[in-house]
Amino acid sequence: MTEHRAFFGDSEKIFAFPTRELIEELEQKTGQPIGGLFRRFQNHDFSFSDLTEIIRLGLIGGGTSPADADRLVKVYSIGRPLTESFLVALGIITALFLGVEDDPDDDDFGFPQDEKHQAAATGDLAAAITAAYRDVAE
């Protein structure tokens, strides 16, 4: 799944890029190919426009009307600490590239459930590597 949920503005919002056209619009608005844009975020070499366009188009892809998405970005990105917008935009573009784990049962309170993640969470690096190798071998 590539949908990202985050608090933005006045409530939790859904951000997504479900169509090729939205990704192409993002590339056009930022002047960057999508891979270059992702790399820029990894290197913290992004522009303010990169932040606002990822958020605005992600909102639209998540079901917010274009007018409301534009309003939300103007009200909650401009004049606010950049870190707020950066963290939202980073979550959106990371979900677009890497996806997010589906959580069909929210009763685990965010704790990892598979063997590899459980081992990593406990700090048992050897067990985590062993579990990861098993995943690759299967």
ROVEXMAR-756958 format. One record per residue: x, y, z of N, C-alpha, C in turn; residue number from 0; residue in one letter. Coordinates in pm, whole numbers, padded with zeros to 5 digits. Layout:
<pts>
n_u/n_v/n_w/ca_u/ca_v/ca_w/c_u/c_v/c_w/resi/resn
X/Y/Z/X/Y/Z/X/Y/Z/NUM/A
...
</pts>
This chain:
<pts>
n_u/n_v/n_w/ca_u/ca_v/ca_w/c_u/c_v/c_w/resi/resn
00083/-00117/00000/00000/00000/00000/00089/00124/00000/0/M
00051/00227/-00073/00130/00349/-00080/00059/00468/-00018/1/T
-00050/00443/00048/-00125/00550/00115/-00054/00587/00244/2/E
-00047/00716/00272/00016/00764/00395/-00088/00843/00474/3/H
-00094/00820/00603/-00183/00895/00691/-00098/00976/00788/4/R
-00134/01103/00801/-00061/01190/00892/-00150/01305/00935/5/A
-00120/01360/01051/-00191/01479/01096/-00137/01597/01018/6/F
-00226/01669/00953/-00187/01789/00881/-00300/01890/00893/7/F
-00267/02006/00942/-00368/02110/00958/-00452/02089/01080/8/G
-00574/02044/01059/-00668/02033/01169/-00710/01890/01204/9/D
-00657/01793/01127/-00695/01653/01154/-00602/01559/01077/10/S
-00621/01429/01101/-00545/01331/01025/-00597/01329/00882/11/E
-00505/01326/00789/-00540/01327/00646/-00481/01204/00579/12/K
-00540/01171/00464/-00488/01062/00380/-00416/01127/00263/13/I
-00295/01078/00236/-00213/01126/00125/-00182/01006/00037/14/F
-00195/01024/-00094/-00167/00913/-00185/-00138/00966/-00325/15/A
-00072/00884/-00403/-00049/00910/-00545/-00097/00789/-00623/16/F
-00231/00774/-00635/-00287/00653/-00693/-00283/00647/-00845/17/P
-00248/00757/-00911/-00248/00756/-01057/-00116/00807/-01113/18/T
-00088/00762/-01232/00032/00808/-01302/00027/00959/-01324/19/R
-00092/01010/-01351/-00108/01153/-01379/-00066/01239/-01260/20/E
-00097/01195/-01141/-00056/01273/-01023/00096/01273/-01006/21/L
00158/01159/-01031/00305/01154/-01023/00366/01243/-01130/22/I
00312/01238/-01251/00363/01325/-01358/00340/01472/-01326/23/E
00228/01504/-01262/00202/01642/-01220/00304/01686/-01115/24/E
00338/01597/-01024/00440/01627/-00924/00575/01654/-00990/25/L
00610/01571/-01087/00736/01592/-01159/00736/01726/-01232/26/E
00624/01759/-01294/00613/01885/-01368/00621/02004/-01274/27/Q
00549/01998/-01162/00546/02110/-01068/00681/02133/-01000/28/K
00755/02025/-00972/00883/02038/-00902/01001/02048/-00997/29/T
00979/02013/-01125/01089/02015/-01220/01189/01903/-01198/30/G
01148/01799/-01126/01236/01686/-01094/01170/01555/-01131/31/Q
01247/01459/-01184/01191/01325/-01199/01166/01268/-01059/32/P
01072/01178/-01048/01031/01128/-00917/01147/01067/-00839/33/I
01237/00995/-00907/01354/00938/-00838/01447/01046/-00786/34/G
01467/01150/-00866/01551/01261/-00822/01491/01334/-00704/35/G
01360/01346/-00704/01291/01411/-00593/01308/01331/-00464/36/L
01293/01200/-00474/01311/01113/-00357/01455/01124/-00306/37/F
01552/01123/-00397/01693/01138/-00358/01717/01272/-00288/38/R
01653/01377/-00338/01670/01509/-00277/01621/01509/-00133/39/R
01513/01435/-00106/01463/01427/00031/01560/01349/00119/40/F
01617/01243/00066/01714/01165/00143/01836/01249/00179/41/Q
01874/01340/00089/01992/01425/00111/01958/01559/00175/42/N
01831/01580/00210/01783/01707/00266/01816/01824/00173/43/H
01803/01801/00043/01832/01902/-00059/01705/01931/-00138/44/D
01601/01974/-00069/01471/01996/-00130/01435/02144/-00122/45/F
01337/02181/-00202/01290/02320/-00199/01157/02326/-00123/46/S
01119/02446/-00086/00990/02465/-00021/00878/02421/-00114/47/F
00894/02449/-00242/00795/02407/-00342/00783/02254/-00347/48/S
00895/02184/-00331/00891/02037/-00326/00800/01993/-00212/49/D
00818/02053/-00095/00737/02017/00021/00589/02040/-00006/50/L
00556/02161/-00049/00415/02196/-00064/00347/02120/-00176/51/T
00418/02091/-00284/00356/02017/-00395/00334/01870/-00359/52/E
00427/01811/-00288/00407/01672/-00243/00285/01665/-00153/53/I
00275/01758/-00061/00160/01758/00031/00031/01787/-00044/54/I
00030/01891/-00127/-00093/01930/-00198/-00142/01818/-00289/55/R
-00054/01765/-00372/-00095/01658/-00464/-00125/01528/-00389/56/L
-00053/01503/-00281/-00083/01385/-00199/-00222/01393/-00136/57/G
-00260/01513/-00092/-00395/01533/-00040/-00500/01505/-00147/58/L
-00477/01559/-00266/-00571/01537/-00376/-00582/01388/-00406/59/I
-00470/01319/-00413/-00470/01175/-00437/-00537/01097/-00325/60/G
-00538/01154/-00205/-00602/01090/-00091/-00750/01122/-00079/61/G
-00802/01203/-00172/-00945/01228/-00173/-00988/01369/-00136/62/G
-00895/01456/-00101/-00929/01595/-00071/-00951/01669/-00202/63/T
-01048/01758/-00204/-01072/01835/-00326/-00951/01925/-00354/64/S
-00925/01956/-00482/-00811/02044/-00513/-00818/02179/-00442/65/P
-00936/02235/-00431/-00950/02365/-00363/-00916/02353/-00214/66/A
-00965/02248/-00149/-00934/02228/-00007/-00786/02196/00013/67/D
-00728/02117/-00076/-00585/02084/-00065/-00501/02211/-00076/68/A
-00535/02297/-00170/-00462/02423/-00188/-00476/02511/-00064/69/D
-00597/02518/-00010/-00622/02598/00109/-00543/02544/00229/70/R
-00546/02414/00249/-00475/02353/00361/-00325/02381/00354/71/L
-00268/02369/00235/-00125/02394/00219/-00093/02541/00248/72/V
-00176/02631/00198/-00152/02774/00222/-00163/02810/00369/73/K
-00258/02749/00439/-00279/02782/00580/-00178/02713/00671/74/V
-00146/02587/00642/-00067/02508/00737/00077/02481/00696/75/Y
00121/02527/00581/00262/02511/00543/00335/02644/00545/76/S
00271/02746/00494/00334/02877/00484/00328/02946/00620/77/I
00444/02991/00668/00451/03059/00796/00462/02966/00916/78/G
00474/02837/00892/00490/02738/00998/00634/02686/00994/79/R
00682/02625/01100/00816/02567/01095/00827/02465/00981/80/P
00933/02472/00904/00951/02383/00789/00956/02236/00828/81/L
01001/02208/00949/01008/02069/00992/00872/02003/00987/82/T
00766/02075/01021/00631/02018/01017/00597/01970/00877/83/E
00617/02055/00778/00587/02018/00639/00684/01912/00589/84/S
00811/01922/00627/00910/01824/00584/00871/01684/00629/85/F
00833/01668/00754/00800/01535/00806/00678/01476/00735/86/L
00580/01559/00706/00462/01510/00634/00502/01471/00492/87/V
00574/01559/00422/00615/01531/00284/00706/01409/00277/88/A
00797/01396/00372/00887/01280/00374/00807/01150/00391/89/L
00709/01151/00477/00624/01033/00494/00549/00997/00367/90/G
00502/01099/00297/00427/01077/00173/00516/01017/00066/91/I
00632/01077/00042/00717/01030/-00067/00781/00895/-00032/92/I
00806/00872/00096/00859/00741/00137/00754/00633/00115/93/T
00629/00662/00149/00521/00565/00124/00506/00538/-00024/94/A
00522/00641/-00106/00512/00625/-00251/00620/00530/-00302/95/L
00741/00543/-00250/00852/00459/-00296/00857/00323/-00230/96/F
00838/00318/-00100/00860/00195/-00026/00732/00127/00020/97/L
00621/00198/00011/00496/00145/00061/00492/00152/00212/98/G
00381/00112/00268/00366/00104/00412/00304/-00030/00444/99/V
00334/-00082/00561/00279/-00212/00599/00131/-00196/00629/100/E
00051/-00286/00575/-00090/-00290/00609/-00101/-00337/00753/101/D
-00191/-00278/00827/-00211/-00315/00966/-00356/-00358/00985/102/D
-00388/-00484/00945/-00527/-00526/00953/-00580/-00534/01095/103/P
-00492/-00554/01191/-00534/-00564/01330/-00456/-00462/01410/104/D
-00520/-00355/01447/-00453/-00245/01516/-00431/-00273/01664/105/D
-00458/-00396/01710/-00444/-00429/01851/-00300/-00450/01894/106/D
-00205/-00446/01800/-00066/-00470/01838/00005/-00343/01884/107/D
-00063/-00231/01885/-00010/-00104/01932/00120/-00065/01862/108/F
00135/-00107/01736/00251/-00069/01658/00374/-00155/01679/109/G
00365/-00259/01760/00480/-00344/01782/00497/-00439/01664/110/F
00620/-00462/01618/00641/-00554/01506/00598/-00695/01542/111/P
00545/-00767/01443/00489/-00898/01471/00567/-01013/01407/112/Q
00629/-00993/01290/00698/-01106/01231/00832/-01130/01302/113/D
00888/-01248/01279/01008/-01290/01351/01125/-01193/01331/114/E
01143/-01148/01209/01254/-01059/01178/01240/-00927/01254/115/K
01119/-00869/01252/01098/-00743/01321/01103/-00758/01473/116/H
01053/-00869/01522/01060/-00893/01667/01205/-00903/01712/117/Q
01286/-00974/01635/01427/-00989/01671/01498/-00853/01666/118/A
01470/-00776/01563/01532/-00644/01552/01487/-00552/01665/119/A
01359/-00559/01702/01307/-00474/01808/01371/-00505/01943/120/A
01410/-00631/01964/01471/-00668/02090/01622/-00644/02090/121/T
01675/-00606/01975/01818/-00580/01965/01900/-00703/01932/122/G
01836/-00816/01905/01906/-00939/01872/01938/-00937/01722/123/D
02049/-00874/01688/02086/-00856/01548/02109/-00988/01477/124/L
02170/-01083/01543/02196/-01214/01480/02065/-01282/01443/125/A
01966/-01277/01532/01836/-01338/01503/01765/-01263/01390/126/A
01778/-01133/01387/01715/-01054/01281/01776/-01087/01145/127/A
01908/-01101/01140/01976/-01135/01015/01937/-01276/00971/128/I
01933/-01369/01064/01893/-01505/01032/01752/-01509/00976/129/T
01660/-01437/01037/01522/-01431/00989/01514/-01366/00851/130/A
01595/-01265/00829/01596/-01199/00698/01648/-01292/00590/131/A
01752/-01369/00621/01803/-01467/00526/01699/-01572/00493/132/Y
01623/-01615/00593/01515/-01712/00569/01412/-01653/00474/133/R
01379/-01527/00490/01282/-01462/00401/01331/-01461/00258/134/D
01460/-01434/00239/01518/-01428/00105/01523/-01567/00042/135/V
01553/-01667/00123/01566/-01804/00072/01434/-01865/00032/136/A
01325/-01816/00089/01192/-01874/00059/01141/-01832/-00075/137/E
</pts>
